[in-house]
Amino acid sequence: MTREEVLAKVSAIILRHFDIEEDKISEELSIKDDLGADSIKIMEFVLEIEDEFGTEISDEDAEKIETVGAAVDYITNNL
C-alpha cells in the first residue's frame, strides 16, 4: 500500500470522527490541538486505524502519534 493510499484512508477516518472539512486535512494537522481530540477521541481514532489496517498499535506507540503524518508514517512502517 502506498503512502498516498494510507493517507487517504486515515483522512477518511478523520472525517468520520471529527468536524473538519476534507481540504483542511494535511500531514501537519495535530490530532490533539487542531482537531481538539480528547483522550477518548484519540483512543477511538487509534482503534479505527487498527481495524482499518489490520494492525495493533501499542499504547506507547499511540501516544507518539500526534499528527496525521505521524499516523501515516506509523502505518506505512508497520504494515
N, C-alpha and C positions, 0 to 999 in steps of 0.2 A: 504494500500500500504506500502510495507516495505521500509526501508531507502535505501537499495540497489537498489530497483526499482526507487525510486525518484532520486538517484544519476545517474542512467543510463539515465533517461530522461533529467536531467539537463545537463549531459555530451553531449548528442545528440544535445541539443540546442546550447551549446558552440561550438561544431564542425561546426554547420551551420553558426554561426555568427563570428567566429574568426579563424585566420590562426594558428592552433595548431594541433599537432598530438595527436591522442586519448590516446596513452600511457603516454603522458605528463600531462593529466588531473588528478588532485588529489584534495582532500578536502581542502588542504592548499593553493591551487592556488588562488592568488589575482586577482580579475576581473579587477581592475584598473591597478595595477602595472605589473603583469605578462602577462596579455593579452593586455595591452596597450589600454584599453577601455576608450574612452572619454564619456562625459555625454550623448551624443546621442546614442552611442553603448550600454551603460548601460541601458538607457531607453528602447531601443528595446529588450534587453535581458530580462528585467523585464516584458515587455508586452507579450513576447512569453511565459514566465513562467506562467503568468496569464492565457493565452489561453490554454496552455497545461494541467494545473491542475485545471482549472475552479475556480480560486480564484482571489481575488483582493488584491493587495499589496499597502498599503498607501505610499505616497511619503516619509513620515517619516521612515517607516519600510524599504523601498527600499534603503534609504541612509545607513542603518545599514548593508546591505548585501554586504560585502566586499570580501568574499571568496566563493568558491564553497561550502564548508562545511556549511557556514552561510546560503546560499540559500537552501541547503538540510534541514538544521535544521528548517528554517522558514516554508518551505512547509510541512514537517513532523508534525510540531506542529500546523499548521493552516488548515489542511485538514479536 
